[in-house]
Amino acid sequence: MSSTEEAMNQWFGNFPSKTFADDTCFLIGAWANVSVIKTEEGLVVFDLSNRLFHRRIFNKIRKFSDKQIRFIIYSHGHFDHSFGYASIIKEVNDKGWEMPQIIAHENILNRFEKYRELDKYHNWINNQQFSSIGNIPKEGVSAHDTLNPTIIIHGNNNYEFKLGNYSFELYHDKGETDDSLWMFLPEKEVLFPGELVSNPTFPNVGNPFKVQRYPKQWAIAMEKMLEKDAKFLAPGHGPLIEGKKNVQEALSIRAEVMHFVYDEVVKRLNEGKWFEQIYHEMLEIYPEKFKKHKYLNPAYGCYRFAIHAVYRLFHGWYTTGNPTDLFPAKSNEIAEEFLAINDEKKYLFHAEKLYKQGKLQLALHILDVIIIGSSIKNKSTFLEACSLKSRILMQKEAEESSFIAKNIIRNGIHELQAKIDELKN
């Protein structure tokens, strides 16, 4: 296993695989989860994890059962849920079996096409988002080779099929993506929500690197799942949730928090407030019941991101209400004008004062006047500013709970250190 695969496993797959529902279902922890359902007539596989783990996925499936794979279902088209098929297809070809049916929502085809069109860009942003685990090889996220659906679910239609003595109910609801499917196995009372549930993290809505996500529809999906009164919930990431009480709690708290953030942002939009005011008001009113809830750990997605997600649903890119920001000058040119009024040392002195007062974010804004300015007038002061910003970012990284936010901060630290090393040499 490569170092990147080991790091992926540490962050996203560090729990044992589990057989459950009377040995009918098997949950494979492999970054994103893979669930396998055994019937008399063959296997149904829900999600495939990522391309780098295809051998591990296949080997674990085969330890669970030697039955032919008859259906593969994609919960959505993210690379860590739909690309790990290579070993399965090799087995089909080697044994001369019939290809499994691949079930997905129609929007997955648009997603795959978008990934092909923007392949270099998506590789870049994925490596930004997951920088702490090392560069993800391009072939791991490339959509130039995909296993496309043979059964396509259109619009908001549901889909049901039978295999052996089991029924498989598939539903489409937007959440993290617009192509998401979730599944219910009524005979065993098992829910397979895909990325609509990652255990135990806050819903990954409002990801700062990715396109629009859908908190209100996400909440509605949770409520639909609640109606199934399931005994087991096999999440898209993280360990199995067992017992009706735990399943109900995991779903209901997610529905409640998504309704809360949506309704409160919409309320403030209707009051004519701009994003800055909405954002800081929302931070102040976040209920204690959500902050430390066992199923809303802000270790990946987080409440702060969710505020952005709701705002972006309804508002364009002009977010400040200040006409100065409508067609702004370059940041480095603005910084140079500030430096023309006061020299770097005065800004550095004030930033150090703010730092000692614990006003870290304000200190960062002041330091950026020195660092972003296009010309370095005083090398030693510039290096001190970079060094102080790096210390502040390291402190913020240590205090940050969100994996995504940690990586954004860490990327900034690395860029600063490269700038420092370059100037010292």
FIMARMI-846014 format. One record per residue (C-alpha): residue number from 1; residue in three letters; x, y, z. Coordinates in pm, whole numbers. Layout:
N
NUM|Ala|X|Y|Z
...
***
This chain:
425
1|Met|0|0|0
2|Ser|134|345|-93
3|Ser|187|620|165
4|Thr|-104|811|14
5|Glu|-334|508|49
6|Glu|-220|461|410
7|Ala|-295|827|487
8|Met|-637|801|319
9|Asn|-712|496|529
10|Gln|-601|671|848
11|Trp|-831|967|787
12|Phe|-1133|803|626
13|Gly|-1125|425|664
14|Asn|-978|359|1006
15|Phe|-1244|122|1136
16|Pro|-1300|-252|1091
17|Ser|-1526|-390|822
18|Lys|-1845|-537|962
19|Thr|-2098|-803|874
20|Phe|-2449|-724|1000
21|Ala|-2823|-782|946
22|Asp|-2792|-1159|1002
23|Asp|-2485|-1186|779
24|Thr|-2678|-1036|489
25|Cys|-2484|-709|463
26|Phe|-2117|-622|476
27|Leu|-1973|-272|528
28|Ile|-1621|-219|397
29|Gly|-1421|72|539
30|Ala|-1206|193|249
31|Trp|-1196|573|261
32|Ala|-1555|592|136
33|Asn|-1761|293|244
34|Val|-1872|5|25
35|Ser|-2177|-197|127
36|Val|-2251|-545|-3
37|Ile|-2588|-725|23
38|Lys|-2600|-1102|-23
39|Thr|-2905|-1266|-179
40|Glu|-2978|-1616|-310
41|Glu|-2930|-1490|-666
42|Gly|-2614|-1286|-620
43|Leu|-2470|-971|-468
44|Val|-2574|-608|-474
45|Val|-2290|-360|-417
46|Phe|-2369|-7|-300
47|Asp|-2080|230|-389
48|Leu|-1727|135|-490
49|Ser|-1492|371|-300
50|Asn|-1197|510|-497
51|Arg|-981|371|-774
52|Leu|-673|332|-553
53|Phe|-856|83|-330
54|His|-1017|-140|-595
55|Arg|-813|-450|-503
56|Arg|-883|-414|-132
57|Ile|-1255|-370|-202
58|Phe|-1266|-675|-427
59|Asn|-1071|-896|-184
60|Lys|-1300|-806|105
61|Ile|-1611|-869|-104
62|Arg|-1478|-1211|-194
63|Lys|-1402|-1296|170
64|Phe|-1767|-1216|242
65|Ser|-1916|-1410|-50
66|Asp|-1818|-1579|-375
67|Lys|-2156|-1505|-536
68|Gln|-2173|-1318|-865
69|Ile|-2214|-941|-843
70|Arg|-2544|-865|-1012
71|Phe|-2598|-494|-937
72|Ile|-2372|-199|-856
73|Ile|-2539|118|-729
74|Tyr|-2373|458|-715
75|Ser|-2491|685|-435
76|His|-2337|970|-642
77|Gly|-2048|1034|-875
78|His|-1766|1156|-650
79|Phe|-1440|979|-727
80|Asp|-1430|813|-384
81|His|-1769|645|-437
82|Ser|-1777|530|-798
83|Phe|-1428|465|-936
84|Gly|-1313|146|-758
85|Tyr|-1444|-107|-1010
86|Ala|-1133|-240|-1189
87|Ser|-1094|-571|-1005
88|Ile|-1467|-644|-1025
89|Ile|-1469|-596|-1402
90|Lys|-1157|-809|-1437
91|Glu|-1332|-1095|-1256
92|Val|-1638|-1060|-1481
93|Asn|-1418|-1083|-1791
94|Asp|-1204|-1366|-1654
95|Lys|-1507|-1580|-1565
96|Gly|-1716|-1489|-1864
97|Trp|-1995|-1364|-1641
98|Glu|-2266|-1125|-1745
99|Met|-2179|-765|-1660
100|Pro|-2356|-634|-1350
101|Gln|-2623|-372|-1397
102|Ile|-2501|-27|-1290
103|Ile|-2768|196|-1135
104|Ala|-2729|573|-1092
105|His|-2917|900|-1120
106|Glu|-2913|1074|-1458
107|Asn|-2713|1369|-1320
108|Ile|-2412|1145|-1267
109|Leu|-2345|1155|-1642
110|Asn|-2320|1535|-1632
111|Arg|-2089|1503|-1334
112|Phe|-1855|1263|-1513
113|Glu|-1851|1489|-1819
114|Lys|-1768|1791|-1601
115|Tyr|-1482|1598|-1442
116|Arg|-1345|1510|-1785
117|Glu|-1369|1871|-1901
118|Leu|-1199|2003|-1586
119|Asp|-974|1708|-1507
120|Lys|-659|1909|-1426
121|Tyr|-854|2160|-1220
122|His|-1031|1893|-1016
123|Asn|-704|1714|-954
124|Trp|-561|2043|-828
125|Ile|-852|2126|-594
126|Asn|-864|1771|-458
127|Asn|-496|1793|-375
128|Gln|-564|2128|-206
129|Gln|-851|1984|-4
130|Phe|-666|1665|93
131|Ser|-313|1807|107
132|Ser|-235|1659|450
133|Ile|-256|1305|313
134|Gly|-18|1374|22
135|Asn|-86|1423|-345
136|Ile|-360|1200|-480
137|Pro|-233|1042|-803
138|Lys|-411|1186|-1107
139|Glu|-526|842|-1214
140|Gly|-702|811|-879
141|Val|-945|1093|-956
142|Ser|-953|1095|-1335
143|Ala|-1296|1047|-1494
144|His|-1161|968|-1840
145|Asp|-1242|604|-1765
146|Thr|-1574|549|-1588
147|Leu|-1814|261|-1545
148|Asn|-2133|431|-1662
149|Pro|-2485|339|-1553
150|Thr|-2693|89|-1748
151|Ile|-3007|170|-1547
152|Ile|-3066|545|-1515
153|Ile|-3307|700|-1265
154|His|-3456|1020|-1404
155|Gly|-3565|1332|-1218
156|Asn|-3725|1273|-880
157|Asn|-3845|924|-967
158|Asn|-3790|635|-730
159|Tyr|-3674|292|-847
160|Glu|-3729|-54|-703
161|Phe|-3598|-394|-801
162|Lys|-3589|-741|-649
163|Leu|-3306|-990|-627
164|Gly|-3353|-1321|-455
165|Asn|-3600|-1269|-173
166|Tyr|-3508|-903|-111
167|Ser|-3648|-572|-232
168|Phe|-3422|-275|-302
169|Glu|-3580|70|-283
170|Leu|-3387|361|-436
171|Tyr|-3467|729|-383
172|His|-3321|1052|-523
173|Asp|-3273|1355|-298
174|Lys|-3024|1636|-340
175|Gly|-2777|1694|-59
176|Glu|-2402|1699|-101
177|Thr|-2463|1653|-474
178|Asp|-2745|1682|-728
179|Asp|-2706|1317|-836
180|Ser|-2741|1146|-499
181|Leu|-2930|823|-437
182|Trp|-3006|646|-112
183|Met|-3132|293|-64
184|Phe|-3354|104|179
185|Leu|-3357|-274|224
186|Pro|-3696|-328|394
187|Glu|-3662|-700|472
188|Lys|-3351|-626|681
189|Glu|-3444|-271|787
190|Val|-3117|-125|659
191|Leu|-3058|226|520
192|Phe|-2775|302|279
193|Pro|-2764|685|263
194|Gly|-2441|729|70
195|Glu|-2281|1068|135
196|Leu|-2604|1202|283
197|Val|-2470|1061|611
198|Ser|-2104|1055|713
199|Asn|-2064|925|1067
200|Pro|-2012|1116|1294
201|Thr|-1944|1441|1108
202|Phe|-2152|1751|1035
203|Pro|-2297|1731|681
204|Asn|-2039|1835|422
205|Val|-2244|2126|290
206|Gly|-2076|2449|178
207|Asn|-1738|2296|98
208|Pro|-1520|2600|13
209|Phe|-1363|2423|-286
210|Lys|-1672|2271|-444
211|Val|-1991|2366|-626
212|Gln|-2333|2431|-473
213|Arg|-2479|2190|-220
214|Tyr|-2834|2168|-90
215|Pro|-2904|2192|285
216|Lys|-3286|2212|272
217|Gln|-3320|1910|45
218|Trp|-3063|1735|265
219|Ala|-3288|1787|568
220|Ile|-3588|1657|376
221|Ala|-3392|1344|275
222|Met|-3317|1277|643
223|Glu|-3687|1304|723
224|Lys|-3776|1059|446
225|Met|-3523|813|588
226|Leu|-3667|857|936
227|Glu|-3999|725|806
228|Lys|-3832|393|725
229|Asp|-3772|325|1097
230|Ala|-3452|134|1018
231|Lys|-3243|-82|1252
232|Phe|-2914|-17|1070
233|Leu|-2762|278|889
234|Ala|-2455|210|673
235|Pro|-2310|560|613
236|Gly|-2106|688|320
237|His|-1812|740|554
238|Gly|-1747|613|904
239|Pro|-1869|320|1112
240|Leu|-2208|150|1102
241|Ile|-2487|297|1314
242|Glu|-2686|22|1485
243|Gly|-3017|22|1672
244|Lys|-3336|212|1590
245|Lys|-3276|472|1860
246|Asn|-2928|558|1730
247|Val|-3041|560|1366
248|Gln|-3330|792|1451
249|Glu|-3101|1026|1643
250|Ala|-2838|1036|1368
251|Leu|-3098|1127|1106
252|Ser|-3315|1363|1311
253|Ile|-3028|1579|1439
254|Arg|-2898|1623|1084
255|Ala|-3243|1721|963
256|Glu|-3280|1964|1249
257|Val|-2946|2138|1202
258|Met|-2992|2170|825
259|His|-3339|2317|871
260|Phe|-3197|2555|1133
261|Val|-2915|2693|920
262|Tyr|-3136|2723|613
263|Asp|-3424|2895|792
264|Glu|-3204|3139|984
265|Val|-3007|3250|677
266|Val|-3328|3291|474
267|Lys|-3479|3495|759
268|Arg|-3184|3734|748
269|Leu|-3190|3759|371
270|Asn|-3551|3867|399
271|Glu|-3438|4132|648
272|Gly|-3208|4280|382
273|Lys|-2880|4184|547
274|Trp|-2550|4131|370
275|Phe|-2336|3823|413
276|Glu|-2093|3958|673
277|Gln|-2375|4049|910
278|Ile|-2557|3722|845
279|Tyr|-2244|3514|900
280|His|-2145|3669|1233
281|Glu|-2502|3672|1364
282|Met|-2533|3305|1274
283|Leu|-2217|3221|1467
284|Glu|-2364|3387|1776
285|Ile|-2697|3200|1768
286|Tyr|-2573|2846|1698
287|Pro|-2752|2631|1962
288|Glu|-2550|2445|2222
289|Lys|-2741|2124|2144
290|Phe|-2567|2112|1804
291|Lys|-2217|2223|1906
292|Lys|-2100|1904|2071
293|His|-2355|1653|1948
294|Lys|-2200|1313|1887
295|Tyr|-2336|1298|1531
296|Leu|-2239|1656|1434
297|Asn|-1866|1654|1493
298|Pro|-1723|1942|1280
299|Ala|-1429|1726|1179
300|Tyr|-1493|1755|804
301|Gly|-1801|1958|714
302|Cys|-1895|2227|965
303|Tyr|-2164|2480|1054
304|Arg|-1957|2776|927
305|Phe|-1943|2622|580
306|Ala|-2318|2556|590
307|Ile|-2392|2928|633
308|His|-2210|2993|307
309|Ala|-2401|2711|136
310|Val|-2743|2859|211
311|Tyr|-2636|3211|119
312|Arg|-2498|3094|-216
313|Leu|-2832|2932|-302
314|Phe|-2996|3272|-329
315|His|-2729|3538|-370
316|Gly|-2473|3629|-635
317|Trp|-2108|3720|-600
318|Tyr|-2167|4077|-482
319|Thr|-2187|3998|-112
320|Thr|-2069|4304|81
321|Gly|-2313|4580|-14
322|Asn|-2015|4812|-59
323|Pro|-1980|4950|-415
324|Thr|-1603|4968|-360
325|Asp|-1606|4588|-386
326|Leu|-1804|4574|-709
327|Phe|-1499|4607|-937
328|Pro|-1205|4600|-693
329|Ala|-845|4695|-761
330|Lys|-577|4428|-724
331|Ser|-504|4333|-365
332|Asn|-133|4405|-398
333|Glu|-205|4752|-536
334|Ile|-438|4829|-244
335|Ala|-171|4708|-1
336|Glu|90|4929|-167
337|Glu|-131|5233|-113
338|Phe|-165|5152|256
339|Leu|212|5115|277
340|Ala|251|5457|118
341|Ile|69|5605|419
342|Asn|245|5404|690
343|Asp|561|5201|650
344|Glu|588|4827|707
345|Lys|729|4858|1059
346|Lys|418|5038|1188
347|Tyr|193|4771|1043
348|Leu|414|4499|1189
349|Phe|414|4666|1530
350|His|33|4685|1528
351|Ala|-1|4324|1412
352|Glu|226|4210|1696
353|Lys|9|4407|1939
354|Leu|-306|4239|1809
355|Tyr|-136|3900|1828
356|Lys|-48|3951|2194
357|Gln|-410|4050|2260
358|Gly|-524|3722|2107
359|Lys|-691|3896|1811
360|Leu|-544|3653|1561
361|Gln|-776|3715|1266
362|Leu|-731|4094|1284
363|Ala|-355|4046|1307
364|Leu|-364|3839|986
365|His|-545|4117|799
366|Ile|-285|4373|908
367|Leu|7|4145|819
368|Asp|-137|4094|472
369|Val|-85|4462|399
370|Ile|289|4397|428
371|Ile|294|4052|267
372|Ile|61|4117|-27
373|Gly|225|4450|-117
374|Ser|395|4397|-452
375|Ser|738|4537|-364
376|Ile|949|4443|-63
377|Lys|1091|4768|71
378|Asn|1233|4626|392
379|Lys|1341|4264|370
380|Ser|1384|4205|743
381|Thr|1040|4350|825
382|Phe|884|4147|546
383|Leu|1040|3827|684
384|Glu|919|3912|1034
385|Ala|567|3963|897
386|Cys|578|3627|717
387|Ser|714|3457|1027
388|Leu|442|3606|1251
389|Lys|169|3514|1004
390|Ser|306|3160|991
391|Arg|297|3135|1373
392|Ile|-60|3264|1382
393|Leu|-170|3018|1114
394|Met|-5|2729|1298
395|Gln|-197|2826|1610
396|Lys|-522|2849|1413
397|Glu|-452|2513|1249
398|Ala|-400|2350|1587
399|Glu|-732|2489|1710
400|Glu|-928|2410|1392
401|Ser|-1157|2106|1394
402|Ser|-1251|2086|1025
403|Phe|-1021|1868|814
404|Ile|-1088|2087|509
405|Ala|-1021|2413|693
406|Lys|-706|2264|847
407|Asn|-574|2183|501
408|Ile|-651|2533|370
409|Ile|-458|2683|662
410|Arg|-177|2431|623
411|Asn|-144|2515|253
412|Gly|-102|2881|350
413|Ile|170|2791|599
414|His|360|2595|332
415|Glu|337|2885|85
416|Leu|466|3128|348
417|Gln|753|2899|440
418|Ala|853|2868|75
419|Lys|854|3249|49
420|Ile|1065|3277|364
421|Asp|1315|3018|244
422|Glu|1343|3190|-94
423|Leu|1419|3529|61
424|Lys|1670|3386|308
425|Asn|1870|3213|35
***
